[in-house]
């Protein structure tokens, strides 16, 4: 089974960014220890500083499914309900592979 790439965007309520980043820190640490986690990296949107973007790579759909069921993800859901200005946008992606193969995918 091929890797899964996930891109999730979170718009944080005004005045809660520092608290939101601190909340993600715990989730990130736990997720990095999960089997099948290749990349789980939080970014801040340069054009919209109220938006955080998580870029994820998982070895398989099974690893991603296990991640979604992990206890720290339930805690993230509770935390998100307090921090988010709008529902998150989550995209599950597969590369199209155009151009140079080494540059046409986030997958290794």
LOKEDO-82423 format. One record per residue (C-alpha): residue number from 1; residue in three letters; x, y, z. Coordinates in nm, 2 decimals, padded with zeros to 4 digits. Example, Ala and Ser with C-alpha at 12.3 -4.5 7.8 and 13.67 -1.06 7.14 Angstrom:
BEGIN
<n->1 res->ALA u->01.23 v->-00.45 w->00.78>
<n->2 res->SER u->01.37 v->-00.11 w->00.71>
END
This chain:
BEGIN
<n->1 res->UNK u->00.00 v->00.00 w->00.00>
<n->2 res->UNK u->00.14 v->00.35 w->-00.08>
<n->3 res->UNK u->00.19 v->00.64 w->00.15>
<n->4 res->UNK u->-00.09 v->00.88 w->00.23>
<n->5 res->UNK u->-00.03 v->01.26 w->00.24>
<n->6 res->UNK u->-00.27 v->01.47 w->00.45>
<n->7 res->UNK u->-00.29 v->01.84 w->00.45>
<n->8 res->UNK u->-00.50 v->02.00 w->00.73>
<n->9 res->UNK u->-00.56 v->02.37 w->00.78>
<n->10 res->UNK u->-00.68 v->02.52 w->01.11>
<n->11 res->UNK u->-00.79 v->02.88 w->01.15>
<n->12 res->UNK u->-00.74 v->02.99 w->01.51>
<n->13 res->UNK u->-00.96 v->03.23 w->01.70>
<n->14 res->UNK u->-00.81 v->03.57 w->01.76>
<n->15 res->UNK u->-00.58 v->03.59 w->02.07>
<n->16 res->UNK u->-00.55 v->03.21 w->02.10>
<n->17 res->UNK u->-00.26 v->03.13 w->01.87>
<n->18 res->UNK u->00.01 v->03.08 w->02.14>
<n->19 res->UNK u->-00.23 v->02.85 w->02.33>
<n->20 res->UNK u->-00.31 v->02.67 w->02.01>
<n->21 res->UNK u->00.05 v->02.61 w->01.92>
<n->22 res->UNK u->00.12 v->02.48 w->02.28>
<n->23 res->UNK u->-00.17 v->02.24 w->02.24>
<n->24 res->UNK u->-00.04 v->02.11 w->01.91>
<n->25 res->UNK u->00.30 v->02.05 w->02.07>
<n->26 res->UNK u->00.17 v->01.76 w->02.29>
<n->27 res->UNK u->-00.02 v->01.60 w->01.99>
<n->28 res->UNK u->00.29 v->01.63 w->01.77>
<n->29 res->UNK u->00.51 v->01.46 w->02.02>
<n->30 res->UNK u->00.27 v->01.17 w->02.07>
<n->31 res->UNK u->00.21 v->01.14 w->01.69>
<n->32 res->UNK u->00.58 v->01.13 w->01.61>
<n->33 res->UNK u->00.60 v->00.82 w->01.83>
<n->34 res->UNK u->00.33 v->00.64 w->01.63>
<n->35 res->UNK u->00.41 v->00.35 w->01.40>
<n->36 res->UNK u->00.38 v->00.45 w->01.04>
<n->37 res->UNK u->00.42 v->00.83 w->01.10>
<n->38 res->UNK u->00.67 v->00.95 w->00.83>
<n->39 res->UNK u->00.61 v->01.33 w->00.86>
<n->40 res->UNK u->00.38 v->01.53 w->01.09>
<n->41 res->UNK u->00.48 v->01.89 w->01.06>
<n->42 res->UNK u->00.30 v->02.20 w->01.17>
<n->43 res->UNK u->00.34 v->02.53 w->00.97>
<n->44 res->UNK u->00.21 v->02.88 w->01.00>
<n->45 res->UNK u->00.06 v->03.03 w->00.69>
<n->46 res->UNK u->00.27 v->03.34 w->00.58>
<n->47 res->UNK u->-00.03 v->03.50 w->00.42>
<n->48 res->UNK u->-00.27 v->03.44 w->00.71>
<n->49 res->UNK u->-00.10 v->03.43 w->01.05>
<n->50 res->UNK u->-00.42 v->03.30 w->01.21>
<n->51 res->UNK u->-00.40 v->02.98 w->01.00>
<n->52 res->UNK u->-00.19 v->02.67 w->01.09>
<n->53 res->UNK u->-00.12 v->02.40 w->00.83>
<n->54 res->UNK u->-00.03 v->02.04 w->00.92>
<n->55 res->UNK u->00.14 v->01.84 w->00.65>
<n->56 res->UNK u->00.14 v->01.47 w->00.72>
<n->57 res->UNK u->00.28 v->01.16 w->00.56>
<n->58 res->UNK u->00.18 v->00.81 w->00.67>
<n->59 res->UNK u->00.33 v->00.48 w->00.56>
<n->60 res->UNK u->-00.02 v->00.34 w->00.49>
<n->61 res->UNK u->-00.39 v->00.39 w->00.52>
<n->62 res->UNK u->-00.38 v->00.15 w->00.82>
<n->63 res->UNK u->-00.13 v->00.37 w->01.00>
<n->64 res->UNK u->-00.34 v->00.68 w->00.93>
<n->65 res->UNK u->-00.65 v->00.50 w->01.06>
<n->66 res->UNK u->-00.47 v->00.40 w->01.38>
<n->67 res->UNK u->-00.36 v->00.76 w->01.42>
<n->68 res->UNK u->-00.71 v->00.89 w->01.39>
<n->69 res->UNK u->-00.82 v->00.65 w->01.66>
<n->70 res->UNK u->-00.53 v->00.74 w->01.90>
<n->71 res->UNK u->-00.63 v->00.89 w->02.24>
<n->72 res->UNK u->-00.43 v->01.21 w->02.18>
<n->73 res->UNK u->-00.64 v->01.27 w->01.87>
<n->74 res->UNK u->-00.96 v->01.27 w->02.08>
<n->75 res->UNK u->-00.80 v->01.53 w->02.30>
<n->76 res->UNK u->-00.71 v->01.73 w->01.99>
<n->77 res->UNK u->-01.07 v->01.73 w->01.89>
<n->78 res->UNK u->-01.17 v->01.87 w->02.23>
<n->79 res->UNK u->-00.90 v->02.13 w->02.21>
<n->80 res->UNK u->-00.99 v->02.23 w->01.86>
<n->81 res->UNK u->-01.35 v->02.29 w->01.95>
<n->82 res->UNK u->-01.23 v->02.57 w->02.18>
<n->83 res->UNK u->-00.95 v->02.71 w->01.96>
<n->84 res->UNK u->-01.08 v->02.70 w->01.60>
<n->85 res->UNK u->-01.26 v->02.99 w->01.44>
<n->86 res->UNK u->-01.41 v->02.76 w->01.18>
<n->87 res->UNK u->-01.41 v->02.39 w->01.10>
<n->88 res->UNK u->-01.07 v->02.25 w->00.98>
<n->89 res->UNK u->-01.02 v->02.17 w->00.62>
<n->90 res->UNK u->-00.86 v->01.83 w->00.57>
<n->91 res->UNK u->-00.74 v->01.69 w->00.23>
<n->92 res->UNK u->-00.62 v->01.33 w->00.18>
<n->93 res->UNK u->-00.39 v->01.35 w->-00.12>
<n->94 res->UNK u->-00.22 v->01.13 w->-00.38>
<n->95 res->UNK u->00.05 v->01.28 w->-00.61>
<n->96 res->UNK u->00.00 v->01.32 w->-00.98>
<n->97 res->UNK u->00.37 v->01.27 w->-01.05>
<n->98 res->UNK u->00.41 v->01.54 w->-01.31>
<n->99 res->UNK u->00.76 v->01.67 w->-01.41>
<n->100 res->UNK u->01.07 v->01.53 w->-01.25>
<n->101 res->UNK u->00.99 v->01.22 w->-01.05>
<n->102 res->UNK u->01.21 v->01.32 w->-00.76>
<n->103 res->UNK u->01.04 v->01.65 w->-00.73>
<n->104 res->UNK u->00.69 v->01.55 w->-00.82>
<n->105 res->UNK u->00.59 v->01.39 w->-00.48>
<n->106 res->UNK u->00.63 v->01.44 w->-00.11>
<n->107 res->UNK u->00.66 v->01.07 w->-00.08>
<n->108 res->UNK u->01.00 v->00.91 w->-00.04>
END
